[in-house]
């Protein structure tokens, strides 16, 4: 039995990888995500200027050979601030989703596996949070915690957490009815071991898909919070705070808003395409 399972798992992984690689949109999304990650990691080496150093001799200069994306209201290079801003946006997306997964998945597993009173308490709490629009909840929490990138990530993570609770709960309810889980109970395995060894691995694929899609949503949320002054604080660059500054100079210096907007669009598009590709590749009906 163990040999059959060990043989079947690599085959499923190979089929999933093959389906993913045949999906051109998914591969394009993965390439965009990889590009954003590389830009964020290597920003200090790619940046031609200091991201926070003002230069009043080059205030709001149009794109040129010396400043490819132009300069902002303080003469700072827009390209440099975009490269460094990728760090804040990517960090906000990944850490926020990490917070949501770490809190939401265990709660969903407990609700789905034990049911009854435990499920009732967790589900009512989740329903209460889901009744509030995601961005409104994130803004309220960020305003309560105070403006900073760390508090913005916490606010976004807590706001996204109910989605993972509900998804994990539904998957756990489905998996716990399988014969191999019943068999594990019959031989006397404890609840913790059943959850970790048999239920969690089987609910991970949809969680991974949801996580990749939620990263895109978190990037937009971080940009929105920074635009409202509740995220990354100046002079540290972030795409949302760059848009907040650019709104006052749309007619005089449109490049200040165009390039951060394009960066947000591409990052969100990449994660959405990646998530859609993972959803198709990990579809259990196709494995």
Buried (B, 14 or more C-beta within 10 A) or exposed (E): EEEEEEEEEEEBEEEBEEBBEEBEBBBBBBEBBEBBBEBBEEBEEBBEBEBBEBBEEBBBBEBEEEBBBBBBBBBBBBBBBBBBBBBBBBBBBBBBBBBBBEBBBBBBBBBBBBBEEBBEEBBEBBEEBBEEEBBEBBBEBBBEBEBBBBBBBBBBBBBBBBBBBBBBBBBBBEBBEEEEBEEBEEEEBEEEEBBEEBBBEBBBBBBBBBBBBBBBBBBBBBBBBBBBBBBBBBEBBBBBBBBBBBEEBEEEBEBBBBBBBEBBEBBBBBBBBBBBBBBBBBBEEEB
